[in-house]
Amino acid sequence: MDNKSFIEQIEDIYSNTSIYFNSNAYYYWSKPKSLNGQIGFCILYTAPSYNPDILIIGQNPSYFNQTNEMSDEDMYMMSGRIPEINSYLQHNHKFALKIREVFSSESDKQYLLKSVGMNIWYAQGSKLDQVKMTEDLKDMKEFCKKQTFKMINILRPKTIFSIGFKVFDELNNKDKHKDTLKFGKYRIYEEGELGNIPIYGCAHLTGAYIPDEPLLDGARQCLLNIKEYLNDA
């Protein structure tokens, strides 16, 4: 770690991201609905901790309250500030509910409690990956990806749990595709590496193309193998 403290380095990423989003205030993705025209983004889903057993990385934030896009939860999480809570445990958005299904046993809940969570892209939108790839979106995603790599380098997790293969393929810089499991033509489980950090990837937990049972099977396989890796380390 450099001369700056752990939290100061994370604050730098938040500050750089705030500057970037403010410099792109013209674009719709810079202003979550819940903030009433103010700039906002979400990087971490939990409070940060150094060298966590598991870093969960999702794609980008959707709504944190499924019935109210102007909710207090959305205002808090999209504020562009480091959270002090664990959104997976304290909110009831679709992603949180699915994560809790994966970490459903009492012992696994402890892993989730101690995990750090984040997104690879920071703008809110449930279908952000499906809209036309304009230059502003391409630039935003590339900026966020670079900040994500910086965040991973600061956090130094023991393992990465990648939710969604768009995320997995962005992080898997050694291009390893080990022990792949599929449901039809869709991947539901795969292993890769980011530097010396093992990545365990599953299909996106709120995806529309894979039934719940194989979807959760892939995610639970990730958790099972993460625990085996941690126990052997």
Summary of the structure (lengths in Angstrom):
residues: 233
radius of gyration: 16.8
end to end distance: 21.9
largest distance: 49.8
contacts: 751
relative contact order: 0.15
helix: 43%
strand: 16%
